[in-house]
Amino acid sequence: MTGRTVVVGAGPAGLAAAIAAADAGAEVTVVDLGALPGGQYLRQPAVEGLPPVRHGAAAQRLLDRSRNHPRITFLLGHQVWQATVEPSPQEGGPEAESVLTLRLAGPAGPVTLRTAALVLAPGGHDRVVPFPGWDLPGVVTAGAAQALAKGQGVLVGRRVVVAGTGPFLLTVADGLAAAGAEVAGVVEASRLRRWAGHPGAIASSPGKLGEAFRYLGSLRRRRIPIWSGQAVTSVEPYGDRLRATVRRVDRDWRAGRETRTLEVDAVCVGHGFTPSVELAVALGCATRTDPADGSLVVDVDDAQASTVPGVFVAGEATGIGGADLARNEGTLAGLAAAHRIGRLDAAAYQVAAVGLRRRIARQRRFAAALHRVHPVPDGWTGWLRPETVLCRCEEVTVGRVRDDVAAYGIDDVRALKLVTRIGMGRCQGRMCGRAAACLLGQVSGRPQPLATFANRQLAMPVPLRTVAEEGTTP
């Protein structure tokens, strides 16, 4: 185990961490559920016959270097379902404090990995706030629509609308249009003119401004409208299609007058992202609420080290900030992991870390501005109806939650889960957890922590035979 680093996640943060640690002399194993490295951001087609997705030069170098590095091994198609900290049988040396154990489910059976240096770069998943009709067939997350188009060459519909908030909507709309979909429009709940109030953040990240202008220019050339300050507040069946109702919303997302209805095959929605923190929580890493957007994130120091010795965290799990920030955090985490296991001396580590920390601080400032321009205020709860489904796995409605809170005096998430089973289905609260906590906080008058939904003995659903079988150690 000496000299081996394990990286969970093969997106920008994970690949950058793997390269940094491997360049320092560590043997690195990268674990990812995907069939190919890259994660969501650098996703490549998973089926033959599709043209490769083109990325920038920096992103392509990341993919090429990680694939060809002699000290990097990939375990693709593998899912980490449990992570634990165990006492080390050895005495002395950097491994004396603890052994980090990961249990994986893979195509050839269960696998067990043990390491003294672990980099968690699990990324995040789409955040979607509930609204009437969000559980209908054809209503999908923006990330799912992008993944199907990029990875499988499949369109979620011939005519689509992209709605929610954040610059990711522009990326998805442009990608779907390039793949052949008719994009009826982009419905952006925030007002893009708010960026004028953040000149410092824009000046510090000119590349982001150029990227935004490229997408805006592409949408303009394709004649795809962008409706700012508006939201899709409900969707209903309309023959063999869907009808999305668009309303104006104020700064708090209280819905105003109806502006239009759109007949489409699919509604692609995204309201930012939710960090994936389950593995870090399972290992005992401290978490905090990110002041930028209210997400639950892993608490790390300026070396990307968590509160558990040997566990480093990079990318969206420390706060949603985009691919460039994730890549720099991953590089810093990989260097720190190599330093921990004795593959990089202190002087070399400190020299490399100085510039990385400056870039990370600058990119964090831009991310904070991004969240201020594209917030998700609680006014969306006013769109809800009693019959609106809140927990899709267990089919728990908004009316059921409100009635049970009133009937039983429920004032915490754990009690809500026990009474209604909300968040206890296959997704384990990943889709509904934050929305449920928000709604419960409003009804009970008591703010609700998000950690309850992230605390799981089994990080992902797996068959019972996987739990029973002992994994092989590669």
Secondary structure, 3 states (H helix, E strand, C coil): CCCEEEEECCCHHHHHHHHHHHHCCCEEEEEECCCCCCCCCCCCCCCCCCCCCCCCHHHHHHHHHHHHCCCEEEEECCEEEEEEEECCCCCCCCCCCCEEEEEEEECCEEEEEEECEEEECCCEEECCCCCCCCCCCCEEEHHHHHHHHHHHCCCCCCEEEEEEECCHHHHHHHHHHHCCCEEEEEEECCCHHHHHHCHHHHHHCHHHHHHHHHHHHHHHHCCCCEEECEEEEEEEEECCEEEEEEEEECCCCCEEEEEEEEEECEEEEEECEEECCHHHHHCCCCEEECCCCCCEEECCCCCCECCCCCEEECHHHHCCCCHHHHHHHHHHHHHHHHHHCCCCCHHHHHHHHHHHHHHHHHHHHHHHHHHHHCCCCHHHHHHCCCCCEEECCCCEEHHHHHHHHHHHCCCCHHHHHHHHCCCCCCCCCCCCHHHHHHHHHHHHCCCCCCHHHHCCCCCCCCCHHHHHCCCECC
